[in-house]
Amino acid sequence: MAVVRDAVSADHDDAALACDTIRALVELRNVTEHQLAAHSATLCRLGVDKRQGRRMTELLGELGVAPADAHRWVRIGRALGSLGTVDGFSADGAFSSAHVDAIVRGLAHIEQRSATPIDSDERRQFASSLAAQAFSTTTPADIFEYARTVGNIRSDDTGGLPAAEDRCINSVTTTKVDGRLRVKADLDAVVGEKLMTAIDKFSAPQPQPDGSHDPRGPERRCADALEIILDLAANGAATDASSNINGDNVISQPFAGLASPTQLGLTIPAATPELSTLPFMGAVTEATARRLACDADVTVMITDGEEVPLAVGRTKRLFTRTQRRALKKRDHCCIKCGAPASWTRAHHITHWADGGDTDLDNGCLLCSSCHDDVHHRGWDVVMGHDRHPWLIPPTTVDPQRRPIMSYHRRTMNLDNLPAAA
């Protein structure tokens, strides 16, 4: 390393030298990554990971390897020796590890798409075909896309399912970026239809309290719909918001039509409570923690500086099923946008942590999007003298912040006005 640092300097004005140096360093990087993949395979062969009870990617992480690199080296290492000419190209530094990894993943895809096993000779032929793509300055993504095409042809030739109907190649990948989660899915037609049908059911635009159009775009509405689906699926809540008799939603199964809470955990460092974390997604703000606690089983664990639990709090007090039914009877739907009760969660008007009671006079129904507006975007909810919740818009919506009655009361017709009075 010292030789490379001392011999290579970018402090010059020679463009040709800079290009030659980059070319040499890229080749050196490629050779180095091939060796890293090969040595990772050696550790796997020796069973080092199994003896320590950990995955090889975890061991590489302790050596300072980024997770994406570790997974790539392990995949390549397992495939080395079965790639034909690609093995030699990789060892000579002709391909980057990203290109070799695309070939490895492409071969795995072709094998999955084939209705009959692929022998070693066929595997080498497919690898050479993918290598030819790599030599034509194709990106790793293009190599894998070419492998998908080859896989489709192989499937047709061997009597396999068409790609659109093959569950074997379904995949969902998640990546955390800046505290957010990016989800990428590749689904067959049936699973895709189920997902799109569910999202379509919960992603219809909802008007604002003043009658204006839903400010959320299609992508935001789909994301909000996914949250509703997760809330319902996590607790087995069966819903049929479209069931309707004389204008009233019918609950066809016990507790159907009422979204149940999601099971979550929250860790609070005793000395720095502002650094509270969720198990999978990491740090959250106090405001988000409060929003979650409104309608989620949040088990609080307090830890010391060494992350040793000091106390495990009881589950936060939630609205009971009977109370939720009472809220549905009074509010009918989300009090802000009118989303069906099956999309909503029970919100503490005065937060439980601030001394608010869990009772009908301190609760209301809000959908996920409107719940976020109340906790983060300046909307307030107050209980009126009529014992119904009222909305107070932020100054950006109404500079005078005039109270707005709950959605179903804004839409009452002449037939039910006397009853409301």
Secondary structure as UniProt FT lines:
FT   HELIX           2..7
FT   HELIX           15..45
FT   TURN            46..47
FT   HELIX           48..51
FT   TURN            52..53
FT   HELIX           56..62
FT   TURN            63..64
FT   HELIX           67..79
FT   TURN            80..81
FT   HELIX           85..92
FT   HELIX           97..113
FT   HELIX           120..135
FT   TURN            136..137
FT   HELIX           140..158
FT   HELIX           163..165
FT   HELIX           167..169
FT   STRAND          171..177
FT   TURN            178..179
FT   STRAND          180..186
FT   HELIX           189..202
FT   TURN            209..210
FT   HELIX           218..234
FT   TURN            235..236
FT   TURN            241..242
FT   STRAND          244..245
FT   TURN            246..247
FT   STRAND          248..249
FT   TURN            254..257
FT   STRAND          262..269
FT   HELIX           273..275
FT   STRAND          277..278
FT   TURN            279..281
FT   STRAND          282..283
FT   HELIX           286..294
FT   STRAND          296..303
FT   TURN            305..306
FT   STRAND          309..312
FT   HELIX           321..331
FT   TURN            335..337
FT   HELIX           341..343
FT   STRAND          344..348
FT   HELIX           352..354
FT   HELIX           360..362
FT   STRAND          363..367
FT   HELIX           368..376
FT   STRAND          380..383
FT   TURN            385..386
FT   STRAND          389..392
FT   TURN            395..397
FT   TURN            399..400
FT   STRAND          404..405
FT   HELIX           407..410
FT   TURN            414..416
FT   HELIX           417..420
//
